[in-house]
Amino acid sequence: MNPVNYLYLASLLFVIGATGVLIRRNAIVVFMCIELMLNACNLALVAFSRMHGNLDGQIIAFFTMVVAAAEVVVGLAIIVSLFRSRHSASVDDASLMKL
């Protein structure tokens, strides 16, 4: 397969994720769309790395996945605390958690 096809797929996944972040109100769906955008960026990094014949993009994508895994832990903890306090996972209720 041509690496340009992977770039088209990465751009499509990024647009789907960005649309989900802008349209949806549920915090879990927004969180999954952010993860989809990160995976699209990783796919683009690996595709460019493959096009140029080096491993730099694959190494950066690996470190990005490690950071995304840490983000999942922190993000889900915030969503769970929001749900426990407000009984809703809406993004609009997140501003109510300020002191």
C-alpha positions, 0 to 999 in steps of 0.5 A: 500500500502507498503511504499516502493512503495512510495519510489520507486515513490519518486526516480522516480520523483526525477530522472525525475526532475533531468533529466529535470534540466540537459537537458532543457534550458527553465527557467520555465521548469527547475523551474518546475523540481526543484519543482518536485524534492522537492515534491519527497523529501517530499514524501520520508520524509512522507514515511519514517515517516510512516514507523517509525510511527512518525510525524517528517517527515510530519512536516519537509515536511510541512515546506519544502512546505512553503519554496518552496512556497516562492521560487516560488514567488522569482523564478517567479519574476526572470524569469519574469524580465529575460523575460522582459529584454531579451524577452526569458526565456532561462537559457543561457540568465540568465548570461547576467543579471549580472552587 
